[in-house]
């Protein structure tokens, strides 16, 4: 399994980072979230939109699904096959709202939406875990090897998962309130439960990125701040 960070950014421009998106390559190519800029990153990697077999959404906020309608339209124009879209409850309604907003696309886009909590795709066994955010949201656990948090406050149950790598958001800087996003203090409180050997941090707002060296020292863990197009294999 190869994992590539397509976008590690947030809703505001910072360090030329695309918004949240992760490419997982196993028997097929799967996107976990598809924020604005994801399609440009795929082009940089030489991957055609028609090569993506599925998209898994952690939640339906714009910086996590902003390029989804673009992907679907592009696949229509390139005569792509049907694509599977997985997401939490509300994902079907979101896609229906998009078609209401862009009625010229209705009947042209080929996709199937699934809101199941467990499923298999691309040779991977995928489980989900409800997370703590402002809307229905979930983390994904792939083959009990890697967990992808999406947007959430850090909580021990996610870190207690028996996996090798955790990819976790760290939106907020020191001294912030950890309500629906993670702070360094909130994250460190949960690391005592962590069974993973490595932690990749993503979705850092500019004020948090400015503190990244201090944060990594504070966490006292094998942690890395992810960059766009960084990749690793499991």
C-alpha positions in Angstrom: 0.0 0.0 0.0 1.4 3.4 -1.1 0.0 6.6 0.5 0.6 10.0 -1.0 -0.5 13.3 0.5 -2.1 15.3 -2.3 -3.3 18.1 -0.1 -2.3 19.0 3.4 -3.8 22.4 3.6 -6.9 24.1 5.0 -9.6 26.5 3.9 -7.2 29.5 3.7 -4.2 29.7 1.4 -0.9 28.7 3.1 2.4 27.6 1.7 0.8 26.7 -1.6 -0.8 23.6 -0.1 -3.8 22.1 -1.7 -6.8 21.3 0.5 -7.3 17.9 2.2 -6.8 14.9 0.0 -4.8 11.6 0.3 -4.2 9.1 -2.5 -4.0 5.4 -1.5 -2.7 3.0 -4.1 -3.2 -0.8 -3.5 -4.9 -2.9 -6.2 -6.6 0.4 -7.3 -6.3 4.1 -6.7 -8.5 5.6 -4.0 -8.9 9.2 -2.8 -9.6 9.9 0.9 -11.1 13.3 0.7 -10.8 15.5 -2.3 -10.5 19.2 -1.4 -9.8 21.9 -3.9 -6.4 21.4 -5.6 -6.5 17.6 -5.6 -7.0 17.3 -9.3 -3.9 19.5 -10.0 -1.9 17.3 -7.6 -3.0 14.2 -9.5 -1.9 15.8 -12.7 1.5 16.5 -11.2 1.8 12.8 -10.4 0.8 11.9 -13.9 -2.4 10.2 -12.8 -5.6 10.6 -14.9 -8.9 11.3 -13.2 -10.3 8.2 -14.9 -7.7 6.1 -13.0 -9.4 6.8 -9.6 -11.8 4.0 -8.7 -13.3 5.4 -5.5 -13.5 8.5 -3.2 -13.9 8.2 0.5 -15.1 11.3 2.3 -14.4 11.9 6.0 -17.2 14.6 6.0 -18.9 17.0 3.7 -17.1 20.3 4.2 -15.8 22.3 1.2 -12.1 21.9 2.0 -12.6 18.1 2.0 -14.9 17.6 -1.0 -14.5 20.8 -3.1 -13.0 18.9 -6.1 -15.5 16.0 -6.1 -17.9 17.6 -8.5 -14.9 18.6 -10.7 -13.7 15.0 -10.7 -17.1 13.6 -11.7 -17.5 16.1 -14.5 -14.0 15.5 -15.7 -14.6 11.7 -15.8 -17.8 12.3 -17.8 -15.8 14.4 -20.4 -13.1 11.7 -20.5 -15.7 8.9 -20.8 -14.8 7.4 -17.5 -16.5 4.5 -15.8 -18.8 4.6 -12.8 -16.9 5.7 -9.6 -17.8 4.6 -6.0 -18.2 7.4 -3.4 -18.2 6.5 0.3 -19.0 8.8 3.1 -20.9 9.4 6.3 -24.7 9.8 6.5 -25.6 12.8 4.5 -23.3 12.1 1.5 -26.2 11.0 -0.7 -28.0 14.2 0.1 -24.9 16.3 -0.6 -24.5 14.8 -4.1 -28.2 15.3 -4.8 -27.8 19.0 -3.8 -24.9 19.4 -6.1 -27.0 18.0 -9.0 -29.7 20.5 -8.1 -27.2 23.3 -8.2 -25.8 22.1 -11.5 -28.8 20.5 -13.3 -27.0 20.3 -16.6 -24.9 17.5 -15.1 -27.8 15.4 -14.1 -27.9 12.1 -16.0 -24.3 12.6 -17.2 -22.2 11.8 -14.1 -21.5 8.1 -13.3 -21.3 7.5 -9.6 -22.6 5.2 -6.8 -22.8 6.5 -3.2 -22.5 4.2 -0.2 -22.8 5.2 3.4 -21.9 1.8 4.9 -19.6 1.8 8.0 -17.5 -1.1 6.7 -16.7 -2.2 3.2 -14.0 -3.6 0.9 -12.4 -1.7 -1.9 -9.3 -2.1 -4.0 -8.2 -5.1 -2.1 -8.5 -3.2 1.2 -10.7 -3.9 4.2 -12.0 -0.5 5.3 -13.6 0.2 8.7 -14.8 3.6 10.0 -15.0 5.3 13.4 -17.2 8.2 14.2 -15.2 11.3 15.0 -15.9 14.6 16.8 -16.7 17.5 14.4 -19.4 20.0 13.6 -21.2 17.7 11.2 -21.4 13.9 10.7 -17.8 12.8 10.2 -15.7 9.7 10.4 -12.2 8.3 10.3 -11.1 5.5 8.0 -9.0 2.5 9.0 -7.4 0.6 6.2 -6.4 -3.1 6.6 -5.8 -2.4 10.3 -2.6 -0.7 9.1 -3.3 3.0 8.8 -6.0 5.4 10.3 -7.0 8.6 8.6 -8.7 11.0 11.0 -10.3 13.7 8.9 -11.3 16.7 10.9 -11.9 16.0 14.6 -10.9 16.7 18.1 -8.3 14.1 19.2 -9.8 11.3 21.3 -8.2 8.2 22.8 -10.4 5.6 21.0 -8.8 6.6 17.6 -5.3 6.3 18.9 -6.0 3.0 20.6 -6.7 1.4 17.2 -4.2 -1.4 16.4 -2.5 0.1 13.4 1.0 1.1 12.3 0.4 4.7 11.2 -2.0 7.4 12.2 -2.7 10.4 9.9 -4.3 13.0 12.0 -5.3 16.6 11.7 -3.7 19.3 13.9 -5.7 22.4 13.0 -5.1 24.7 16.0 -2.1 26.2 17.8 -1.1 26.1 21.5 -3.7 27.6 23.8 -6.7 27.1 21.5 -10.0 25.4 22.5 -10.1 21.8 21.3 -13.8 21.5 20.5 -14.1 20.2 17.0 -10.5 20.4 15.9 -7.2 19.2 17.5 -4.7 21.3 19.5 -1.1 20.2 20.5 -2.2 19.8 24.1 -5.3 17.8 23.1 -3.2 15.6 20.9 -0.5 14.9 23.5 -3.2 13.8 26.0 -4.2 11.0 23.6 -0.8 9.8 22.6 -0.5 7.6 25.7 -3.1 5.4 24.1 -1.3 5.3 20.7 -0.3 1.9 19.3 1.0 3.3 16.0 4.7 3.6 15.4 4.4 6.9 13.4 2.1 9.9 13.3 1.7 12.2 10.2 0.1 15.6 11.0 -1.9 17.4 8.4 -4.6 20.2 8.1 -2.5 22.8 10.0 -3.8 26.3 9.9 -1.1 29.0 9.2 -0.8 30.0 12.9 -0.2 26.3 13.7 2.3 25.8 11.0 4.3 28.7 12.4 4.7 26.6 15.6 5.4 23.3 14.0 8.9 22.8 15.4 7.8 23.7 18.9 4.8 21.3 18.5 6.9 18.3 17.3 9.3 18.8 20.3 6.3 19.1 22.7 4.7 15.9 21.4 7.7 13.7 22.2 6.6 11.2 19.6 7.7 9.9 16.2 5.6 12.6 14.4 6.0 14.3 11.0 4.2 17.4 9.6 3.1 16.1 6.2 3.8 18.1 3.0 1.9 18.0 -0.3 3.2 15.1 -2.5 5.0 13.4 0.4 4.5 9.6 0.3 5.3 6.5 2.2 4.6 2.7 1.8 3.3 0.1 4.2 
